[in-house]
Amino acid sequence: MVVAVARQLVDGGYEPGVRAAPPRKLTYEDYVDLPDDGRRYEILAGELEVSPAPAPRHQGVSGNLLVILHAHVRERNLGSVYHAPIDVILARTTVVQPDLVYVATNREAIITERAIEGPPDLAVEILSSWSVSRDRGKKAGLYARFGIRHFWIADPRARLLDLYEVAERGRKYRLIGRYEGDVRLRPALFPDLEIDLGRVWV
């Protein structure tokens, strides 16, 4: 069924970031049957989400952040950093692909042969023009609900990086830092890392 829904979206034309609502909630088992056609498929609370391949600016920012985080984490044996496409299974009906993911060393047991099976310590989303409401809305809500403690949103057009942490009572994020332009910052998650945003937006 899920393949038919995906094909209908593609063959009939689709808007980037569109959701498909089949008669029942989709699961990871449905997800693995989706076509490998260059689009990004995710299941958000049982609903199929289809996204186009990222644009060059998006990939440039994602790659720059990956280089910075990976070098810092690897040098200090802090864990593992991954970039999309990689499956993060938060629940049977919620399978996401954040742009970047960090898993701390003491939690690397959630990294399995097929996916990251559980909430990573950090998820990063790079905004596209069509993904703003999804990334700041539904995905942020799901990330907090399933216990991803740190969530970063990078906006290449605005040259803006927002850092969020799960509030004390959980299930919601609170903004702990907003950084714009070419400033330097030290994120709470990596206190020994200074990020030069001028190197991120280029």
C-alpha positions as CSV (number, residue, x, y, z in Angstrom):
1,M,0.0,0.0,0.0
2,V,2.7,2.5,1.0
3,V,4.5,2.0,-2.3
4,A,1.2,2.8,-4.2
5,V,0.8,5.9,-2.1
6,A,4.4,7.0,-2.9
7,R,3.9,6.4,-6.6
8,Q,0.7,8.3,-6.7
9,L,2.4,11.3,-5.2
10,V,5.3,11.1,-7.6
11,D,3.3,10.3,-10.8
12,G,0.6,12.8,-10.0
13,G,2.9,15.5,-9.1
14,Y,3.7,16.6,-5.5
15,E,4.6,19.6,-3.5
16,P,7.9,19.4,-1.6
17,G,7.3,18.3,2.0
18,V,3.9,16.9,1.2
19,R,2.3,14.4,3.5
20,A,0.3,11.4,2.4
21,A,-2.4,10.1,4.7
22,P,-3.2,6.4,3.9
23,P,-6.1,4.6,5.6
24,R,-3.9,3.4,8.5
25,K,-0.7,4.5,10.2
26,L,2.4,3.5,8.4
27,T,5.2,1.6,10.1
28,Y,8.9,0.9,9.7
29,E,7.9,-2.3,7.8
30,D,6.1,-0.1,5.2
31,Y,9.0,2.3,5.1
32,V,11.5,-0.3,4.0
33,D,9.3,-1.1,0.9
34,L,9.5,2.5,-0.4
35,P,11.2,3.1,-3.7
36,D,14.8,4.3,-3.9
37,D,14.2,7.2,-6.3
38,G,16.4,10.0,-4.9
39,R,13.6,11.5,-2.8
40,R,13.7,11.5,1.0
41,Y,10.9,9.5,2.6
42,E,10.1,9.8,6.3
43,I,7.2,8.5,8.4
44,L,6.0,11.1,10.9
45,A,3.6,9.7,13.4
46,G,2.3,7.2,10.9
47,E,2.1,9.7,7.9
48,L,4.3,9.5,4.9
49,E,6.4,12.6,4.2
50,V,8.1,13.0,0.8
51,S,10.9,15.5,0.2
52,P,13.0,16.3,-2.8
53,A,16.8,15.9,-2.9
54,P,18.4,18.9,-1.0
55,A,19.5,22.0,-2.9
56,P,23.2,22.8,-3.2
57,R,23.1,25.6,-0.5
58,H,21.5,23.2,1.9
59,Q,24.1,20.5,1.2
60,G,26.9,23.0,1.6
61,V,25.8,24.1,5.0
62,S,25.2,20.5,6.0
63,G,28.6,19.5,4.9
64,N,30.4,22.4,6.7
65,L,28.6,21.6,9.9
66,L,29.4,17.9,9.5
67,V,33.2,18.6,9.1
68,I,33.2,20.8,12.2
69,L,31.3,18.4,14.4
70,H,32.9,15.2,13.2
71,A,36.4,16.5,13.7
72,H,35.6,17.7,17.2
73,V,33.8,14.5,18.2
74,R,36.3,12.1,16.7
75,E,39.4,13.9,18.2
76,R,37.9,13.6,21.7
77,N,36.2,10.2,21.3
78,L,32.9,11.7,22.2
79,G,30.8,9.4,20.0
80,S,29.6,9.4,16.4
81,V,28.3,11.9,13.9
82,Y,26.2,10.9,10.9
83,H,24.7,12.8,8.0
84,A,21.6,12.1,5.9
85,P,20.5,9.8,4.5
86,I,20.4,7.7,7.7
87,D,17.4,6.3,9.4
88,V,16.5,7.2,12.9
89,I,13.8,4.9,14.3
90,L,12.1,6.8,17.1
91,A,9.0,4.5,17.2
92,R,7.5,1.9,14.9
93,T,5.4,4.6,13.3
94,T,8.1,7.4,13.3
95,V,11.2,7.0,11.1
96,V,13.1,10.2,10.4
97,Q,16.2,11.4,8.6
98,P,17.7,14.4,10.3
99,D,20.3,16.2,8.2
100,L,22.9,15.6,11.0
101,V,22.9,13.3,14.0
102,Y,25.2,12.9,17.0
103,V,25.2,9.9,19.4
104,A,27.4,10.1,22.5
105,T,29.8,7.3,23.3
106,N,27.8,6.0,26.3
107,R,24.7,5.6,24.1
108,E,26.2,4.1,21.0
109,A,24.3,0.8,21.6
110,I,21.4,2.4,19.8
111,I,23.5,2.3,16.6
112,T,22.6,-1.0,14.9
113,E,23.2,-2.5,11.5
114,R,20.0,-1.1,10.1
115,A,19.6,2.3,11.8
116,I,19.9,4.5,14.8
117,E,17.2,2.9,17.0
118,G,16.3,5.4,19.6
119,P,16.8,9.2,20.2
120,P,20.2,10.5,19.4
121,D,21.7,13.2,21.6
122,L,21.5,15.8,18.9
123,A,19.5,16.2,15.7
124,V,20.2,19.0,13.2
125,E,17.9,20.2,10.5
126,I,18.9,22.5,7.7
127,L,16.0,24.5,6.5
128,S,14.8,24.6,2.9
129,S,12.1,27.1,1.7
130,W,9.5,24.4,1.8
131,S,10.5,22.7,5.0
132,V,10.3,25.5,7.5
133,S,6.9,24.7,9.0
134,R,7.6,20.9,9.0
135,D,11.1,21.2,10.7
136,R,10.1,23.9,13.2
137,G,6.7,22.3,13.8
138,K,5.9,18.7,13.5
139,K,9.4,17.3,13.5
140,A,10.5,19.5,16.4
141,G,7.5,18.3,18.3
142,L,8.3,14.6,17.6
143,Y,12.0,15.1,18.4
144,A,11.1,16.5,21.8
145,R,8.4,14.0,22.5
146,F,10.8,11.1,21.8
147,G,13.6,12.5,23.9
148,I,16.2,14.0,21.5
149,R,17.7,16.4,24.1
150,H,19.4,18.8,21.8
151,F,18.0,20.1,18.5
152,W,19.6,22.6,16.2
153,I,18.0,24.4,13.2
154,A,20.2,26.1,10.6
155,D,18.6,28.6,8.2
156,P,21.0,29.2,5.3
157,R,19.0,32.0,3.8
158,A,18.8,34.0,7.1
159,R,22.3,32.8,8.2
160,L,20.8,31.9,11.5
161,L,21.4,29.0,13.9
162,D,18.9,28.2,16.6
163,L,19.9,25.9,19.5
164,Y,17.2,24.1,21.5
165,E,17.2,21.9,24.5
166,V,14.3,19.8,25.9
167,A,12.7,21.6,28.8
168,E,13.0,20.2,32.3
169,R,9.6,18.5,32.1
170,G,10.4,17.2,28.6
171,R,8.2,16.9,25.5
172,K,8.9,20.5,24.5
173,Y,12.0,22.5,23.4
174,R,13.2,25.8,24.8
175,L,15.4,28.1,22.8
176,I,18.8,28.4,24.5
177,G,20.6,30.3,21.8
178,R,20.1,32.2,18.5
179,Y,23.2,33.1,16.5
180,E,23.3,35.1,13.3
181,G,25.8,36.0,10.6
182,D,29.5,35.3,11.2
183,V,29.5,35.1,15.0
184,R,31.4,32.5,17.0
185,L,29.6,30.3,19.5
186,R,30.3,27.5,22.0
187,P,27.3,25.2,22.2
188,A,26.4,23.8,25.6
189,L,26.5,20.2,24.2
190,F,30.2,20.7,23.2
191,P,31.6,23.3,25.6
192,D,35.1,22.9,24.2
193,L,34.0,23.5,20.6
194,E,34.0,27.0,19.1
195,I,31.9,27.2,15.9
196,D,32.7,30.0,13.5
197,L,29.5,30.5,11.7
198,G,31.4,32.3,8.9
199,R,32.7,28.8,8.0
200,V,29.3,27.3,8.0
201,W,27.4,29.6,5.6
202,V,30.1,29.7,2.9
